[in-house]
Amino acid sequence: MAKRLLDKKGVTYKEINVDRESGQREIMMQRTKRRTVPQIYIDDYHVGGFDDLHLLEQQHKLDALLKV
């Protein structure tokens, strides 16, 4: 759902599959202190998961973060 929302916004993003890329899950957990995916960053800002991304959209704050 996060990818669909970002696609709808017309932004490019880099997806890191923590299940396919060795060591990436551990890096994600150290960086975010969370175990669930997705963990979304906009530049260096840690948004959180999809619920957090969706909340930003509902609050009309996402476009400013995405600079769209």
Backbone as XML, in Angstrom:
<?xml version="1.0"?>
<chain id="A" units="angstrom">
  <residue number="1" name="MET">
    <atom name="N" x="0.817" y="-1.189" z="0.000"/>
    <atom name="CA" x="0.000" y="0.000" z="0.000"/>
    <atom name="C" x="0.861" y="1.253" z="0.000"/>
  </residue>
  <residue number="2" name="ALA">
    <atom name="N" x="1.999" y="1.188" z="0.681"/>
    <atom name="CA" x="2.908" y="2.343" z="0.702"/>
    <atom name="C" x="3.414" y="2.630" z="-0.710"/>
  </residue>
  <residue number="3" name="LYS">
    <atom name="N" x="3.793" y="1.592" z="-1.429"/>
    <atom name="CA" x="4.292" y="1.784" z="-2.789"/>
    <atom name="C" x="3.203" y="2.365" z="-3.676"/>
  </residue>
  <residue number="4" name="ARG">
    <atom name="N" x="1.961" y="1.900" z="-3.513"/>
    <atom name="CA" x="0.865" y="2.439" z="-4.305"/>
    <atom name="C" x="0.669" y="3.938" z="-4.055"/>
  </residue>
  <residue number="5" name="LEU">
    <atom name="N" x="0.731" y="4.333" z="-2.784"/>
    <atom name="CA" x="0.564" y="5.746" z="-2.447"/>
    <atom name="C" x="1.697" y="6.577" z="-3.039"/>
  </residue>
  <residue number="6" name="LEU">
    <atom name="N" x="2.912" y="6.094" z="-2.915"/>
    <atom name="CA" x="4.057" y="6.833" z="-3.457"/>
    <atom name="C" x="4.014" y="6.872" z="-4.984"/>
  </residue>
  <residue number="7" name="ASP">
    <atom name="N" x="3.585" y="5.776" z="-5.603"/>
    <atom name="CA" x="3.421" y="5.765" z="-7.062"/>
    <atom name="C" x="2.373" y="6.790" z="-7.485"/>
  </residue>
  <residue number="8" name="LYS">
    <atom name="N" x="1.266" y="6.844" z="-6.737"/>
    <atom name="CA" x="0.198" y="7.809" z="-7.026"/>
    <atom name="C" x="0.722" y="9.242" z="-6.944"/>
  </residue>
  <residue number="9" name="LYS">
    <atom name="N" x="1.661" y="9.488" z="-6.034"/>
    <atom name="CA" x="2.255" y="10.808" z="-5.879"/>
    <atom name="C" x="3.284" y="11.102" z="-6.967"/>
  </residue>
  <residue number="10" name="GLY">
    <atom name="N" x="3.677" y="10.071" z="-7.714"/>
    <atom name="CA" x="4.634" y="10.256" z="-8.798"/>
    <atom name="C" x="6.067" y="10.431" z="-8.342"/>
  </residue>
  <residue number="11" name="VAL">
    <atom name="N" x="6.380" y="9.930" z="-7.151"/>
    <atom name="CA" x="7.748" y="10.054" z="-6.652"/>
    <atom name="C" x="8.514" y="8.757" z="-6.877"/>
  </residue>
  <residue number="12" name="THR">
    <atom name="N" x="9.805" y="8.884" z="-6.996"/>
    <atom name="CA" x="10.646" y="7.698" z="-7.095"/>
    <atom name="C" x="11.119" y="7.324" z="-5.700"/>
  </residue>
  <residue number="13" name="TYR">
    <atom name="N" x="11.372" y="6.068" z="-5.506"/>
    <atom name="CA" x="11.818" y="5.585" z="-4.207"/>
    <atom name="C" x="12.717" y="4.388" z="-4.406"/>
  </residue>
  <residue number="14" name="LYS">
    <atom name="N" x="13.477" y="4.100" z="-3.405"/>
    <atom name="CA" x="14.344" y="2.929" z="-3.420"/>
    <atom name="C" x="13.765" y="1.932" z="-2.429"/>
  </residue>
  <residue number="15" name="GLU">
    <atom name="N" x="13.488" y="0.746" z="-2.905"/>
    <atom name="CA" x="12.968" y="-0.315" z="-2.048"/>
    <atom name="C" x="14.112" y="-1.251" z="-1.667"/>
  </residue>
  <residue number="16" name="ILE">
    <atom name="N" x="14.245" y="-1.494" z="-0.386"/>
    <atom name="CA" x="15.234" y="-2.457" z="0.100"/>
    <atom name="C" x="14.457" y="-3.623" z="0.682"/>
  </residue>
  <residue number="17" name="ASN">
    <atom name="N" x="14.574" y="-4.773" z="0.054"/>
    <atom name="CA" x="13.863" y="-5.957" z="0.516"/>
    <atom name="C" x="14.697" y="-6.630" z="1.599"/>
  </residue>
  <residue number="18" name="VAL">
    <atom name="N" x="14.257" y="-6.496" z="2.843"/>
    <atom name="CA" x="15.041" y="-7.013" z="3.965"/>
    <atom name="C" x="15.034" y="-8.532" z="4.038"/>
  </residue>
  <residue number="19" name="ASP">
    <atom name="N" x="14.133" y="-9.174" z="3.302"/>
    <atom name="CA" x="14.105" y="-10.640" z="3.284"/>
    <atom name="C" x="15.044" y="-11.217" z="2.232"/>
  </residue>
  <residue number="20" name="ARG">
    <atom name="N" x="15.324" y="-10.448" z="1.208"/>
    <atom name="CA" x="16.164" y="-10.944" z="0.115"/>
    <atom name="C" x="17.606" y="-10.480" z="0.198"/>
  </residue>
  <residue number="21" name="GLU">
    <atom name="N" x="17.824" y="-9.344" z="0.844"/>
    <atom name="CA" x="19.173" y="-8.779" z="0.895"/>
    <atom name="C" x="19.800" y="-9.070" z="2.253"/>
  </residue>
  <residue number="22" name="SER">
    <atom name="N" x="20.816" y="-9.873" z="2.232"/>
    <atom name="CA" x="21.470" y="-10.337" z="3.452"/>
    <atom name="C" x="21.902" y="-9.179" z="4.350"/>
  </residue>
  <residue number="23" name="GLY">
    <atom name="N" x="21.531" y="-9.280" z="5.622"/>
    <atom name="CA" x="21.948" y="-8.304" z="6.606"/>
    <atom name="C" x="21.083" y="-7.054" z="6.681"/>
  </residue>
  <residue number="24" name="GLN">
    <atom name="N" x="20.197" y="-6.851" z="5.714"/>
    <atom name="CA" x="19.405" y="-5.623" z="5.683"/>
    <atom name="C" x="18.367" y="-5.551" z="6.809"/>
  </residue>
  <residue number="25" name="ARG">
    <atom name="N" x="17.816" y="-6.699" z="7.219"/>
    <atom name="CA" x="16.836" y="-6.678" z="8.314"/>
    <atom name="C" x="17.507" y="-6.186" z="9.603"/>
  </residue>
  <residue number="26" name="GLU">
    <atom name="N" x="18.709" y="-6.660" z="9.869"/>
    <atom name="CA" x="19.427" y="-6.236" z="11.067"/>
    <atom name="C" x="19.751" y="-4.744" z="11.018"/>
  </residue>
  <residue number="27" name="ILE">
    <atom name="N" x="20.164" y="-4.271" z="9.852"/>
    <atom name="CA" x="20.458" y="-2.847" z="9.690"/>
    <atom name="C" x="19.196" y="-2.032" z="9.931"/>
  </residue>
  <residue number="28" name="MET">
    <atom name="N" x="18.061" y="-2.474" z="9.368"/>
    <atom name="CA" x="16.799" y="-1.771" z="9.553"/>
    <atom name="C" x="16.410" y="-1.732" z="11.022"/>
  </residue>
  <residue number="29" name="MET">
    <atom name="N" x="16.541" y="-2.854" z="11.712"/>
    <atom name="CA" x="16.149" y="-2.918" z="13.115"/>
    <atom name="C" x="17.041" y="-2.028" z="13.972"/>
  </residue>
  <residue number="30" name="GLN">
    <atom name="N" x="18.326" y="-1.970" z="13.675"/>
    <atom name="CA" x="19.221" y="-1.089" z="14.424"/>
    <atom name="C" x="18.882" y="0.376" z="14.172"/>
  </residue>
  <residue number="31" name="ARG">
    <atom name="N" x="18.578" y="0.685" z="12.936"/>
    <atom name="CA" x="18.320" y="2.076" z="12.560"/>
    <atom name="C" x="16.962" y="2.579" z="13.061"/>
  </residue>
  <residue number="32" name="THR">
    <atom name="N" x="15.940" y="1.729" z="13.006"/>
    <atom name="CA" x="14.582" y="2.176" z="13.318"/>
    <atom name="C" x="14.095" y="1.739" z="14.694"/>
  </residue>
  <residue number="33" name="LYS">
    <atom name="N" x="14.754" y="0.758" z="15.280"/>
    <atom name="CA" x="14.305" y="0.154" z="16.546"/>
    <atom name="C" x="12.948" y="-0.536" z="16.382"/>
  </residue>
  <residue number="34" name="ARG">
    <atom name="N" x="12.629" y="-0.905" z="15.149"/>
    <atom name="CA" x="11.372" y="-1.601" z="14.840"/>
    <atom name="C" x="11.668" y="-2.862" z="14.053"/>
  </residue>
  <residue number="35" name="ARG">
    <atom name="N" x="10.732" y="-3.813" z="14.127"/>
    <atom name="CA" x="10.907" y="-5.091" z="13.449"/>
    <atom name="C" x="9.996" y="-5.250" z="12.235"/>
  </residue>
  <residue number="36" name="THR">
    <atom name="N" x="8.974" y="-4.408" z="12.127"/>
    <atom name="CA" x="7.983" y="-4.578" z="11.071"/>
    <atom name="C" x="8.393" y="-3.843" z="9.806"/>
  </residue>
  <residue number="37" name="VAL">
    <atom name="N" x="7.862" y="-4.311" z="8.695"/>
    <atom name="CA" x="8.083" y="-3.663" z="7.409"/>
    <atom name="C" x="6.739" y="-3.258" z="6.837"/>
  </residue>
  <residue number="38" name="PRO">
    <atom name="N" x="6.668" y="-2.204" z="6.076"/>
    <atom name="CA" x="7.802" y="-1.380" z="5.666"/>
    <atom name="C" x="8.203" y="-0.379" z="6.734"/>
  </residue>
  <residue number="39" name="GLN">
    <atom name="N" x="9.432" y="0.049" z="6.656"/>
    <atom name="CA" x="9.914" y="1.198" z="7.406"/>
    <atom name="C" x="10.286" y="2.227" z="6.351"/>
  </residue>
  <residue number="40" name="ILE">
    <atom name="N" x="9.657" y="3.368" z="6.427"/>
    <atom name="CA" x="9.742" y="4.361" z="5.355"/>
    <atom name="C" x="10.549" y="5.568" z="5.816"/>
  </residue>
  <residue number="41" name="TYR">
    <atom name="N" x="11.482" y="5.944" z="4.971"/>
    <atom name="CA" x="12.275" y="7.156" z="5.170"/>
    <atom name="C" x="12.020" y="8.091" z="3.995"/>
  </residue>
  <residue number="42" name="ILE">
    <atom name="N" x="11.894" y="9.351" z="4.288"/>
    <atom name="CA" x="11.894" y="10.383" z="3.256"/>
    <atom name="C" x="13.129" y="11.213" z="3.538"/>
  </residue>
  <residue number="43" name="ASP">
    <atom name="N" x="14.090" y="11.089" z="2.643"/>
    <atom name="CA" x="15.441" y="11.609" z="2.874"/>
    <atom name="C" x="15.941" y="10.993" z="4.186"/>
  </residue>
  <residue number="44" name="ASP">
    <atom name="N" x="16.302" y="11.770" z="5.176"/>
    <atom name="CA" x="16.783" y="11.220" z="6.447"/>
    <atom name="C" x="15.687" y="11.147" z="7.504"/>
  </residue>
  <residue number="45" name="TYR">
    <atom name="N" x="14.464" y="11.539" z="7.150"/>
    <atom name="CA" x="13.350" y="11.553" z="8.102"/>
    <atom name="C" x="12.670" y="10.190" z="8.154"/>
  </residue>
  <residue number="46" name="HIS">
    <atom name="N" x="12.648" y="9.583" z="9.334"/>
    <atom name="CA" x="11.988" y="8.293" z="9.514"/>
    <atom name="C" x="10.498" y="8.519" z="9.721"/>
  </residue>
  <residue number="47" name="VAL">
    <atom name="N" x="9.721" y="8.162" z="8.713"/>
    <atom name="CA" x="8.266" y="8.304" z="8.759"/>
    <atom name="C" x="7.671" y="7.244" z="9.671"/>
  </residue>
  <residue number="48" name="GLY">
    <atom name="N" x="8.153" y="6.022" z="9.545"/>
    <atom name="CA" x="7.590" y="4.882" z="10.252"/>
    <atom name="C" x="7.047" y="3.908" z="9.227"/>
  </residue>
  <residue number="49" name="GLY">
    <atom name="N" x="5.912" y="3.308" z="9.517"/>
    <atom name="CA" x="5.292" y="2.358" z="8.608"/>
    <atom name="C" x="4.235" y="3.004" z="7.734"/>
  </residue>
  <residue number="50" name="PHE">
    <atom name="N" x="3.450" y="2.148" z="7.052"/>
    <atom name="CA" x="2.427" y="2.674" z="6.160"/>
    <atom name="C" x="1.385" y="3.489" z="6.908"/>
  </residue>
  <residue number="51" name="ASP">
    <atom name="N" x="0.987" y="3.043" z="8.091"/>
    <atom name="CA" x="-0.016" y="3.805" z="8.851"/>
    <atom name="C" x="0.458" y="5.231" z="9.094"/>
  </residue>
  <residue number="52" name="ASP">
    <atom name="N" x="1.735" y="5.386" z="9.404"/>
    <atom name="CA" x="2.305" y="6.715" z="9.631"/>
    <atom name="C" x="2.333" y="7.529" z="8.339"/>
  </residue>
  <residue number="53" name="LEU">
    <atom name="N" x="2.684" y="6.871" z="7.233"/>
    <atom name="CA" x="2.696" y="7.529" z="5.932"/>
    <atom name="C" x="1.291" y="7.990" z="5.561"/>
  </residue>
  <residue number="54" name="HIS">
    <atom name="N" x="0.325" y="7.110" z="5.757"/>
    <atom name="CA" x="-1.069" y="7.428" z="5.447"/>
    <atom name="C" x="-1.574" y="8.586" z="6.311"/>
  </residue>
  <residue number="55" name="LEU">
    <atom name="N" x="-1.191" y="8.602" z="7.581"/>
    <atom name="CA" x="-1.594" y="9.691" z="8.462"/>
    <atom name="C" x="-1.052" y="11.032" z="7.959"/>
  </residue>
  <residue number="56" name="LEU">
    <atom name="N" x="0.200" y="11.042" z="7.509"/>
    <atom name="CA" x="0.772" y="12.265" z="6.942"/>
    <atom name="C" x="-0.031" y="12.724" z="5.731"/>
  </residue>
  <residue number="57" name="GLU">
    <atom name="N" x="-0.458" y="11.776" z="4.916"/>
    <atom name="CA" x="-1.280" y="12.104" z="3.747"/>
    <atom name="C" x="-2.617" y="12.698" z="4.188"/>
  </residue>
  <residue number="58" name="GLN">
    <atom name="N" x="-3.243" y="12.105" z="5.183"/>
    <atom name="CA" x="-4.531" y="12.587" z="5.679"/>
    <atom name="C" x="-4.413" y="13.984" z="6.292"/>
  </residue>
  <residue number="59" name="GLN">
    <atom name="N" x="-3.270" y="14.267" z="6.897"/>
    <atom name="CA" x="-3.039" y="15.565" z="7.526"/>
    <atom name="C" x="-2.519" y="16.605" z="6.529"/>
  </residue>
  <residue number="60" name="HIS">
    <atom name="N" x="-2.425" y="16.213" z="5.252"/>
    <atom name="CA" x="-1.939" y="17.089" z="4.185"/>
    <atom name="C" x="-0.509" y="17.555" z="4.439"/>
  </residue>
  <residue number="61" name="LYS">
    <atom name="N" x="0.312" y="16.679" z="5.020"/>
    <atom name="CA" x="1.714" y="16.998" z="5.295"/>
    <atom name="C" x="2.678" y="16.224" z="4.400"/>
  </residue>
  <residue number="62" name="LEU">
    <atom name="N" x="2.167" y="15.203" z="3.723"/>
    <atom name="CA" x="3.046" y="14.321" z="2.949"/>
    <atom name="C" x="3.644" y="15.032" z="1.742"/>
  </residue>
  <residue number="63" name="ASP">
    <atom name="N" x="2.859" y="15.798" z="1.007"/>
    <atom name="CA" x="3.375" y="16.464" z="-0.184"/>
    <atom name="C" x="4.568" y="17.367" z="0.120"/>
  </residue>
  <residue number="64" name="ALA">
    <atom name="N" x="4.499" y="18.066" z="1.239"/>
    <atom name="CA" x="5.605" y="18.949" z="1.613"/>
    <atom name="C" x="6.868" y="18.128" z="1.890"/>
  </residue>
  <residue number="65" name="LEU">
    <atom name="N" x="6.708" y="17.007" z="2.568"/>
    <atom name="CA" x="7.873" y="16.159" z="2.846"/>
    <atom name="C" x="8.458" y="15.596" z="1.553"/>
  </residue>
  <residue number="66" name="LEU">
    <atom name="N" x="7.564" y="15.238" z="0.628"/>
    <atom name="CA" x="8.000" y="14.662" z="-0.652"/>
    <atom name="C" x="8.455" y="15.732" z="-1.642"/>
  </residue>
  <residue number="67" name="LYS">
    <atom name="N" x="8.150" y="16.981" z="-1.307"/>
    <atom name="CA" x="8.481" y="18.111" z="-2.180"/>
    <atom name="C" x="7.812" y="17.973" z="-3.541"/>
  </residue>
  <residue number="68" name="VAL">
    <atom name="N" x="6.503" y="17.617" z="-3.494"/>
    <atom name="CA" x="5.733" y="17.523" z="-4.745"/>
    <atom name="C" x="4.681" y="18.615" z="-4.783"/>
  </residue>
</chain>
